[in-house]
Amino acid sequence: MDISVYRPGELTAADRAVWSALQARAVEDGSPQLANPFLAPEFALAVGRCRRGARIAVVREDRDPVAFFPFQRSALGVGRAIGMGVSDAQGLVHRPGFQWDARELLHACGLSLWEFDHLVEGQKPFEVAASGSYASPVIDVDQGYDRYLAALRKQSPKFTRTTLAKERRLGRDVGEVRYVHDERDPDALRVLTGWKSAQYRRTGRADRFARPWISHLVEHLFHTRTESFSGLLSVLYAAGRPVAAHFGLRSGTVLACWFPAYDPEFAKYSPGLVLHLRMAAGAAADGMAYLDLGRGVKAYKDSLKTRELSVAEGWVTRQHPVALGYRARRAPVRALRNTVLARPELFEPADRLLKRVGRLRAGG
């Protein structure tokens, strides 16, 4: 393989165009998972503006680019998926039928190890190093929203009936319900991030938006719009007041769900669920194939989904002391976390404890 490594800003417009074209053809080429916007050049470039160590490896054959591998690298040569911690789809974007040697790729990138936690399906050279795979629910809307809603009524009749009834009740009690699929007002984004920060604190989780690089990344992506990629802010209003919002990323065929939140004052109306149904309708109208709800066990995802994709986590390593030491430190922590998440008898008390801590912090 002829492999060159670039900083994101060094990638030529021609290479970016090839990368985008590979994604655009991914569905018809039988690799729809590669169309995810987290695998787009725009996401890699945005991370590069906010994080040091962002790099892109370009694999060429006869001088033509055939694959793109975005990653982050530490000074010691430890590699991670680009944007890891907020990225919900990771891997190498490539032309159909392309094969690669994972360790040869790592060597060319100056990496002793590459860690991932949302590796998309079909990445066989990386999948052999995965320590586990996990469900990522999706909402299929390629047949139109009416077809999806009809299927949802059969699959989850009580959930669908209750959610639609709450939307009507919200309109009666509060005022006219209005949905904006692509809201361009930056103030609405600030409202959403404020809700999300409060939710993190209330539930005892680390506030992602307290980390400047994540706030800067989201703001930059909100203003990013190309033919094949954009940040998408969707807002549900009642009587002109925002009651729920979501910020995600969209490619030509996939809407990747990312940061949903709602105003707790309106919790009894389940505005977040109403919003997701409106988002499905908006995505269908835009010609999207599906909404990717992201890895993670949540009741609302189980109710809304039509099927599941699979993402993997793990690390590819070379024979290197840095790789061995890093893996020795990380493996026990990751194993413990996944054990807790996978077992309700462990997760539920841990979740209650985190929420109790969050309430105490809020009270303090």
Secondary structure, DSSP 8 states (H G I E B T S, - for coil): -EEEEE-GGGS-HHHHHHHHHHHHTTTTTT-GGGG-GGGSHHHHHHHHHHSTTEEEEEEEETTEEEEEEEEEE-TTSEEEETTTTT-S-BS-EE-TT----HHHHHHHHT-SEEEEEEE-TT-HHHHTTEEEEEEEEEEE-TT-HHHHHHHHHHHSHHHHHHHHHHHHHHHHHT--EEEESS---HHHHHHHHHHHHHHHHHTT---GGGSHHHHHHHHHHHT-B-SS-EEEEEEEEETTEEEEEEEEEE-SSEEEEEEEEE-GGGGGG-HHHHHHHHHHHHHHHTT-SEEE--SS--HHHHHH-SEEEEEEEEEEE-S-HHHHHHHHHHHHHHHHHHHHHH-HHHHHHHHHHHHHHHHHHHH-
